[in-house]
Amino acid sequence: MNMAENDRERERNEGGEYVQERKPEDALAAMDPGEPYMTSEVANALDWPRRSTYTVLDHLAEDGKIRKKKPEARRVIWIRPE
């Protein structure tokens, strides 16, 4: 199946936009409280693309549900509070 066929199968809302299939609560459930995670670890646990995972985690951090630390320019650590 190519990407165009896959896009036709995705659910859309009334405005024609794709419905978010990646749920923030799934990302939270994949993280143990107090443990640090890299984006790739959460992505692998959920079998999500890394970029989609980063977007969901970033929104969770903006909402104050997880902490985001950037120890290096291209590295992010995510921590779910206890």
C-alpha positions as CSV (number, residue, x, y, z in Angstrom):
1,M,0.0,0.0,0.0
2,N,1.4,3.4,-0.9
3,M,1.1,6.6,1.1
4,A,-1.7,8.0,-1.0
5,E,-3.8,4.8,-0.4
6,N,-3.0,5.0,3.3
7,D,-4.1,8.7,3.5
8,R,-7.5,7.8,1.9
9,E,-8.1,5.3,4.7
10,R,-7.4,7.8,7.5
11,E,-10.4,9.3,9.3
12,R,-11.1,13.0,8.7
13,N,-13.1,15.5,10.8
14,E,-16.0,17.7,9.5
15,G,-13.5,20.3,8.3
16,G,-11.7,17.6,6.2
17,E,-8.6,17.5,8.5
18,Y,-7.1,14.2,9.5
19,V,-8.2,13.0,13.0
20,Q,-5.3,12.6,15.4
21,E,-4.6,8.9,15.8
22,R,-1.8,9.3,18.3
23,K,-3.3,9.9,21.7
24,P,-1.3,11.8,24.4
25,E,-2.7,9.4,27.1
26,D,-1.0,6.5,25.2
27,A,2.3,8.3,25.4
28,L,1.8,8.9,29.1
29,A,0.9,5.3,29.7
30,A,4.2,4.2,28.0
31,M,6.2,6.2,30.5
32,D,7.0,5.2,34.1
33,P,6.8,8.1,36.5
34,G,10.2,9.6,37.4
35,E,12.0,7.7,34.6
36,P,13.8,9.7,31.9
37,Y,13.0,8.8,28.3
38,M,14.4,9.7,24.9
39,T,11.8,10.3,22.1
40,S,13.0,7.1,20.3
41,E,12.3,5.0,23.4
42,V,8.7,6.2,23.6
43,A,8.3,5.9,19.8
44,N,9.6,2.3,19.9
45,A,7.4,1.3,22.8
46,L,4.3,2.6,21.0
47,D,5.4,1.7,17.4
48,W,4.9,5.3,16.4
49,P,7.0,7.4,14.0
50,R,9.7,9.4,16.0
51,R,8.5,12.7,14.6
52,S,4.9,12.1,15.6
53,T,6.0,11.0,19.1
54,Y,8.1,14.1,19.5
55,T,5.1,16.3,18.6
56,V,2.8,14.5,21.1
57,L,5.4,14.7,23.9
58,D,6.1,18.3,23.1
59,H,2.4,19.1,23.5
60,L,2.3,17.2,26.8
61,A,5.3,19.3,28.0
62,E,3.6,22.5,27.0
63,D,0.5,21.4,29.0
64,G,2.7,20.7,32.0
65,K,2.0,17.0,32.1
66,I,5.6,15.9,31.5
67,R,9.0,17.7,31.9
68,K,11.2,18.4,28.9
69,K,15.0,18.7,29.4
70,K,17.5,19.5,26.6
71,P,20.9,18.5,27.8
72,E,22.4,18.9,24.3
73,A,21.3,20.8,21.2
74,R,19.8,17.7,19.4
75,R,18.8,15.7,22.4
76,V,15.7,15.9,24.5
77,I,14.8,13.9,27.7
78,W,11.2,13.5,28.7
79,I,10.2,12.8,32.3
80,R,6.7,12.0,33.6
81,P,6.4,13.4,37.1
82,E,5.7,11.0,40.0
